[in-house]
Amino acid sequence: MTKFFSKYFVSTLSLIIFASPTYAEEDIKKDKPKWELGVGLGVLSLPHYRGSDQRSEYAAPIPYIRYNGKRLKVDKEGGRFYFYNGETVKIDLSTAFALPVDSKDNRARTGMPDLDPILELGPRVQFNLYQSQDKNLRVRFALPLRNAIATDLSHTESIGWVFSPYLQLRYYSGWETAVSIGPVWASEEYHDYFYEVAPQYATATRPAYNARAGYSGSRITITVSHRFDRLWFGLFAKYDNLNNAVFMDSPLIRQNDSFMVGAALSWVFKESKQRSQY
């Protein structure tokens, strides 16, 4: 029951992060609701882990939440807390999630321990490199450094860090499109969690393997969204290329790339009368 709940909980959180509500005019309008609430449905298809040749599909009801406080914000860029929110430099908390994997469902990991849900949390520094006069076009460079924690809600384990700088272009023309691209580096502990084969789990076709720290591949992420009055619709896609990653010799790697895709539709049923100027 705990494993089922944690899997549902993290899959829902992942859908929420991907399906962050967009408020198309929020950077132009100074007077807007401080919060909005809604409900919707999200679907997600993704590999068991980066480099796996097997996939899982998820569908879950998701809440729609938009909050515009001075430091705490939940909007088209996800949920975050600002330590510093300047015009050209921003410093906040950044999050990411990875879904659990039952090893019995994955051919490469048969007989090995399951992969627990993973929460990544840490600081992010963002630099605004360019912004058009109408604020419809933005270019940013971000430096997120996150500590990863694996948990099934009954125990928690720190599994190292991930550093994933990226360049992002965001454009609004009725529909809002964001494209982010960048490399990934991670610690040995993080790579070991996914790609190590301890001696007791080695077989004739799966030799023992110890990963190391370093380059973890590159990724490109694309999101497209639109707000139709009370309805919000979003599409999401992420492509990972693992060529030259330090763990490519792991017997758990079955292909050198991975692709994730998702969609969400939400209905906004409530907004605050209180207005926000932030």
N, C-alpha and C positions, 0 to 999 in steps of 0.2 A: 504493500500500500504506500509506504514511504517513497519507494522508487517510482511508482506510478505518479504520485503527487508531484514529486520533484521534476519529473520529465514534463508533465503538463504545465507546471508552474514556469519552468525555464523556457519552454517553447512559447508560452504566452508572452513572457517578458521579451523574448527575441522578436516576436511579431510586433510588439508595441514599439520596440526600438526602431525596427525597420519602418513601421507605419506611423512615424511621428507626424502629427497633424500639421498641415500647412495652412498658414493664414496669409494669403497672397499679398495683401497690401500692408502687412504689419510694419514693414520697414518704411512705408511712406505715410501711413496714417499714424498720427500721434495719439489720437483718442480712440481706444478700442477696449473691448471687454477685458477685465483683468483675468477672467478664466472662462473656459467653455468645457462642457461635458457632453459626451456622446457614447454611442456603442456601435460596434461593427463586427465584421468577420475578416479574419486574415488567413491566408494560405501560404505555405512555404515549402519549397523543395530544395534539399541540400544534400551533399555527400556526408557520409558518416563522420569523416574527418578529412582534412586536406590531404589529397593523395589516395583516398579510398576510391574503389571502383563500384561501390554500392551506395545507394541513396535512401533517404527517408522523406516522407511527405507528412506535413502537419496542417491541420485546420483547427482554428480555435476562435471563440468569441474574444474580442479585444475591446477594452475601454478606449475612448477617445478623450484625451485630456490635453488642454492647452492652458498654461498658466504663465502670466507675465509679471513676475515680481521684480524687485530691484536686483536681487542676486540669484534667486531661484527662477529658472525658466524651463518650461516644457513647450516645445513648438516644433517647427519643421526641421530643426537640427537635433531633435531628441531632448532628453532631460539633462540638465547640467546645473551646477552651482558655481557662480563666478566668484573667484577671489579678487580679480581685477577685470574691469570691463571698460577698456579704453576704446578710442576710435580706431587706432591702428594696431594695438596689441591687446589680446584678451587672454586671461589665465583662468581655467576652470577645471572641474573634475570630469573626466571622460570615462565612459563605460562601454563594455562589449560583453556578449554572451556566446557560449558554445553549448550545444545540446548534448545530452548523454548518449552513449552507445552501449547497447547490450552486446557483449562479445559473441554470444551464441548466434546473433543475427548477422555477424560479419565474418566472412570466410577467412580473411587474413588474420583475424584475432581469435579464432576459435580456441577455447581453452585458456585464454588469457583473462586478466581482470577487466571488468567493465570500465568504461570511461564515464566519470561522473559529470554532471552539469558544471560548467565553468563560468565564473564571474570574473571579468577583468575590470579593475578600477585603478585610476591614477590621474595625475595632473596632465593637462594639455595646454600648450602655449600656441595661440593662433596669431598670425600676422596678416593683416589686411593689405594685400599688395596692390589691389586696384578696385575702385568702385565707380561706376558710371554716375552721372549727375542725377539720373532718375532712380538710382539704386537697383535697377533691374538686372545689372550685370556686376558680379563680384568675383574676384580672384583671391583666394586665401592659401596660405601655407601653414600647416599645422604640425605640431610635434607632440603626439601623445605617448606617454610612457606609463604602462599599466602593470600592476602586479596581478597575477592570475591566481584564483582560488578555486579549487575543485571541491564540490560539496554535494552530497545527496540528502542534505538537511539533517542527517543523523551524525555526520562527522565532517570536518573541514580540514583541507590540506592546502598549504601554499605551494604552488608549482612553478615559481619563477616569474620572470618579467617578459614583457613584449614591447618593443619599440617600433612604431609604424608611422613614420612621417609621410605626409601626403600633400599633394597640390590639388586644390579644388576650384572648379569653375562652376558658378551657380548663375542661372539665367532665368528670368521670368518674362513671359509673353502671353499671359493668360494661363498657360500651363507653366509649371516651374520644373526646371531640369537642373540636376546637379551631377557633375562628373568628378570623381576623385581618383587619383592614381599615385602609387608610391610603393617603395620597398618595405620589407618587414625583417626585423632582426629579433631574435629571442635567446633566452638563456638556455644552458644545457638542461637544466631541470625541466623547463617547459617542453623542449623537444623530446626529452626522455619520456615524458608523460604520454605522448602520442606514439613515438616511434621506437622506443627501446624494446628489445626482446631479452628479458632476463634469462640466464642459463636454464632455469627450471622450466621455462616455457618454450625452449628451443626444440625443434623437430627436424626431421630429415629435409623438409622443404622450407623450414623457417629457422635459419641459423641465429644464434645469439647476436645481439647488436646493441651497441651503446652509442647514443647520439652525442652530439657536441653543440656548444653554443655557436651562434653566428647567423649568417644570412638564411632567411626563411622563405625566400621567394618574393614575388611582387603581386600586387592586386590592383584591379580597377573596379570601381563601384559606380553604378548609375542609378539614380532615382528620378522618377517622373511623377508629378502629382498635380491635382487640380481640386479647387473648392467650388462646388455647384450650390450656392446658397447654403442649405443645411446638409448637403451631402459632400463627403470628401472621398477622393479616390486616389490611390497611389500604386505605383509599380516599382519594383526593386530588382536589381540584378548585380551580382558580384562574381568576377572571374579572378581566380588565383593561378598564377604560373609558377611552378616549383622548379623550373630549370635552374641548375647550379645551387640549389639549396643544400645546406650541409648534411641533411639527413636523407638524401636521395638514395643512398645505398641500403637503407632499412628494408628488410623483407616485407614490412607492412605497407610500403609504397607500391601501389598498383597502377598508378598513372601519374603523369607529371603536371597535371592541371586539375582544377575543380571549378564547378559552376553552381551558383546558388541563385534562385529566382523566387519572387514572392509577389503577392498582390493583396490589397486591403480595400474595403469599402466601409465607411462609417457614416452614421447619421448623428448630427449634432442636435440635441434636444433641449439644451439649457445653456444660458450664458449669464454672467453676472451683470447686475445693473451698475456695479462699481466699475469705473473706467480706469485704465492704466495709462500713464504718460511715459513709461520706461520703454 
